[in-house]
Amino acid sequence: MASEYLVEIRNLTYAYGPRPVLVNIDMAIPRGKVVAIMGISGSGKTTILRLIGGVIAAQRGEVLFDGQKVDPRARAQLYRQRRRMGMLFQFGALFTDLSVFDNVAFQVREHTDLPESMVRDLVLMKLHAVGLRAAHASMPGELSGGMARRVALARAIALDPALMMYDEPFTGLDPIALGVTANLVRRLNSALGITSIVVTHDVAEALKIVDYVYYLSQGRIVAKGTPEEMRANPDPLVRQFVYGQAEGPVSYQYPSRPIAEELGV
């Protein structure tokens, strides 16, 4: 019987050289939900996505996808797992020398033997889902930042993944494009019956669309809960992040000796 969780992370630790990035992380991502992983830059959010996708291997603990361990050394199994994952990279990462149509068609052609007539129908349906069917002949350089992000999203969902991962999907977007992208994340999750993990530090937009939040600080989970629970969390560290407070446990000054000592005063 399938677990209620599509992704499980158990007692996971990962370090880049001597510097620990993630320490004793436990997460459970329920099927059909939108879950945010939040925290300031450098807190280990994107590293978690890389571990789930099998780009890197856990140094301690394990990552499970649909009940199976994610292991970069098990190439055939990892390849099958990745076919069920979609990834929206920060800033989209479109192929600049391919049209919008061919960008979305790329992984369909790469991973299937569908006839070109079916590829065409599938690509146009995915572009229609993100509101860009009429832009299929355009080149990436002709698109706005928000449009490029939506094309990348159409590409990511082309093979109907079970899991969608979003790495900072709202970065660099104007308010309208940001709202459109956030709405698409929520709407596609429901319409396609998928599970979504959103890595972001855009608190206001994320809390509108997600079902659950994990908040990381210095490689550890320091808070978790629904958006309402996160807004009501009394921890000064969590409140500073959620409400964007300038003063709090996280200082903008890099740790150093007093300035008077540095200047010899």
N, C-alpha and C positions, 0 to 999 in steps of 0.2 A: 504493500500500500504506500502511495506517495506521501511524503511528508508535507505538512502545511507550509513548509518553508522551501522556497526555490533555491535560496543561497544561505549557507550557514558558515560562519567563521568561528573557529573554536581555538581559544587560548593561543592566538597568533602573535608571534613576535617577528619583527623584521628590522634590520639595521643596514645602513649604508656605511661600510667600514666600521669604525668604532662608535659611530653615532646612531643610537637607537631611534627609529622613526615610529614604530608601532610596538607597543608593549602590552602583552596579555589581552589582546582584543577578542571580544566575543560579540558576534552580531547574528541576528536571524532575520532574514528578509522574507516576509510572507508573500505567497503567491497572490497576484492581482493587485498589489498595493504599490503606491509611490512612496519611496523612503528616501529621505535626504541625509547625506553625510556632510556635516557642516563643521567649520572651524576656521581659524585664521590661516593665512598662507604658511606653508611649512609644517602643518599639523599632521600630515600623512594621509590626506583624503585621496589624492590621485594614486598613491601607492596601493591603497585598497583596491581600486579598480584594476590596476595592473596585476595584482595577485588573483583577483577573480577571473580575469581574462587569461591567466597563465603566462603572462609576459615574464614574470619573475616567480620564483618559488618561495613559499614560506620557509623561514629558517627554523621555526618551531611552531607547532600547532598545525592546523589544516584548514583548507577551504573546500567546501562541498558545493557542487552545483547539481541540483536535482538528485541528490543522494549519492553522487559520485565524486570522488576526490579530484580536485584540479591539480594536475601534476605536469609541469612542462616537459618532463622526461618521457611521459607516455604520449608520444606524438599523435598516434592515430586517434586515441580517445580524445585528446585535446582538440584535434581538428573537428571531430564530431560535436564536441561541446561548443566550440566557437561558432559553428554554423547556427546554433540556437541563441547566439548573443548578438546584439546590435550595439554599436558604439558611436556616440556623437562626440567627436573630438572638439576641444576648445578651438574656436574660430573656424570650425567646419572641416578644414583640411581637404578641400576639393582638389581634384586633378585639374590644374589650370589650363591644360591643353586639350581637355575634353569638354564637349558641350554638356549642358545640364542633363539632357537625355542620357548621354553615354556615361556620365558620372553615376547616375542611378542604376543604369543597366550593368555597370561593371561587375558587381559581385554576383548578379544573376547569371551573367555569362560565364563567370569564373567558377561558380559552384553548381551549376545545373546544365542539363543538355536540352533545355527548352527550345523549341523552334523560335525563330526571330519574330514571328507574328505574335506569339504568346509573350515574349520578352517585351515587345512594344506595348501590348495591352497592360501588362503588369506595371511597367514603368509609368505609363500615363495615369494609372489608377493611384499609384503612390504619390505622384506629383499633384494629382487632384486632391488627395487627402491633406496636403500641406498648402493648398491654394495656389499652386504654381504650374498647373498643367499647360497654360498658355506660354510659359517661358521655356518650354522644353528645348527649343533650338538655340537659346542664348548661351553665351560663354560665361564662365565664372567672373571674368573681369567686368562684365556688363551688369552685374548684380550688386545690389546694396548689401551691407553686412547682414541685415536680417533675412534677406532673401537667400543669401548663400547658406546661412545657418539652416534654413528650412529645406533647401536642396539636400544638404548633408543629412538632415533627419529623414528625408524620403529615401535616401540611399541606405541609411542604417536600418530602416524597417522593410526594405525590399524583399527579404526572405522570411518575413513574418517571424521574428525572433521571439523566444519565450521571455528573454530578459533584455531590457534596454538600459544602457549605462550612459549617463550624460556627464561630461567633464566640463564644469563651469559653462553651462549652456547660455547664460545670460550676460557674460562678459562682453563689454564693448557695444552693446545694443542701445539704441535710443529707446525712450519710454514706450513708444507704440510697438516697436519690434519686440521689445522685451515682454510686453503683455501678450502679444500674439504667440511668441515662442512658449511662454509658460502655459498658456491655455492649450496649446497643441500637446505638450507633455501630458497634461491631465486627460485631454480628450482622447488622444491615441491610446493611452493606457487602458481606458475603459472600452473604447471601440474595438481594439484588437485583443482584449483579454490578456494583456501581458503584465509583467512585473517591471518596475522601473526603479533605478537607483540614480539619484541626482546628487552629484558632488558640487557644492556651491558655497560661496560666502555671501550671496545675495539673500539676506534674511527675509526682508519684507515680501519679496515675490515668492520665495520658496514656501513660506508658511501658509500662503494662500492655496497651494495646490497639493501639498504632500499629506500623507496619512500619519507618518511617523518620522522622528528625527533622532539621529545620533550626533552628539556634539563632541568633537575631539579637541583636546588641548595637550600639547607636548607628548603626542603619541598614545594618549590614553583616552578612553571614553569617560568623560566627566559628567555627562548628563544624557538622558534619553527620554523620549515621551512623545505625546501628540503635540501638535502646534499649540494647543491651549495650555498644556502642561509646561511647555518651554517658555511661553510668555509669562506664566505665573511662577516660574522657578525662582526662588529667593537667592540662589547662589550668586554672589557678586560677579564671578567670572562669567557665568551664563548671562546674567542681566546686562553686563557691559557689551557682550557680543550681540545679543538679540535686539537691544535698543540703541546700539551704536554710540555708546557713551565714551567720550574722550578720556575721562578719568575713571580709573578702576585698577584691578589687579594686573592687567596687561598694559605696560608702559610703552610709550612710543620711543623712549630713550633706550638705546642698546646698552646693556649692563657695562658700567665702566667705573673708574675711580672718580671721586669728586672733581669737578672742573678746576677748582682752586689748586688741587694737587698737580693736575696736568700742566697748568700754567706756571706752577712754581710760586704762587702768590702766598 
